[in-house]
Amino acid sequence: MLTAITMAALLASQTAPEPATQAAPAQAQDPVAVDDIMIDGRSLTDRSREFVSEIAAPANNRNLATWHDALCIGAVNMGTVHGQAMVDRVSDVARELGLRPGAPGCEPNVIIVMSTDARSMASELVERRLRTFLPNWTGASQGRAELDAFIQTDRPVRWWHISIPVDAATGDPAVRLPGDDGPRVVNKRMGATRLRSPLRDDMRKVFVIIDVDDVANVTFDQLADYVAFLVMAQTDPEADTSGYDTILNLFSGAPQPGLTEWDRAYLQALYRTDTTQSTPNRHGSNVGRALARDIAGQIRQDERNTPAEPAAAPDQ
């Protein structure tokens, strides 16, 4: 079981100076050190595009993949209560994106594992099922170097995504799979141009391994939201997200209590944007623009919902 440990903030006391016994001549005050102030002059669109560029980790030379078919979530080594809570939370986030989580008894294509030795667990899984992690079709995953990093990392949570290019019109695989007798034929659907492809990238399987000892300082709800984000989006474990209000800062920087407005806007933008772009750069740019629009809309909504300050009473 996970134990949620909340940390209390410690405030250092300061001693006030003794009052002067007589008036002192006016002197220039000593300079006072203040915390650094960072001013971000980038536009919201620029920040959004840079966020997408920073965290996105699609398969090599492919667009970002998303879930289209029903995803089936399995939790391992968590106990009944926590395992069901994890499945329920990831399922809730999936439904917010218009997805259909699988019914009990489905075959999991999202495997979330809790382990006391996550590195050994990852190493054993890869050794036993190398072709699951590195399928022999184009556009399945990142490369061997990234898989080695997945095994060797000391992060509290590690993850690995597997995707597949499909015919955007039919959803059929657009690559030859093991056991296929002949080549796949992709329909050249109407509307495919130099700006759009007849293909899209679908998520096929996700592995998430959690080191139980390394997540003891976060709550279960925080952890479940963190995992839900990773299940829904191919995310770079090396991304620097310190300048953004995101659940991805859970184990570094400023941790969040759960998915933030920025996180939800990013996932909505990812799943709403046309994934049949001709190049990954174009796709990522479109996701960034959609994210900026969603954040700007949320800011306007918050401003409308904020009550106006009451007028000051006239002097009597």
RAPE-V877426 format. One line per field, one symbol per residue. phi: phi as a letter, one per 40 degrees, with the letter a starting at -180 (. if undefined). A space follows every 10 residues. Layout:
phi->???
This chain:
phi->.cbcbcbccb bccbcccccc cacbccbccc cbcbccbbbc cccccccccc ccccccbccd gbcccbcbcc cbbbbbgbgc cccccccccc cccccdcgcb cccdgcccbb bbbbacaccc ccccccccbd cccbccbcgc accccccccd ccdbccbbaa bbbacbcccb gcdbbccdgc cbccbbcccc hcbccbbcbb bbcbabbbbb ccccbccbcc cccccdcdcc ccbcbccccc bccbcacccd bagbcbcidc cccccccccc cccdccccbd cccccccccc cccccccccc cccccccccc cccccc
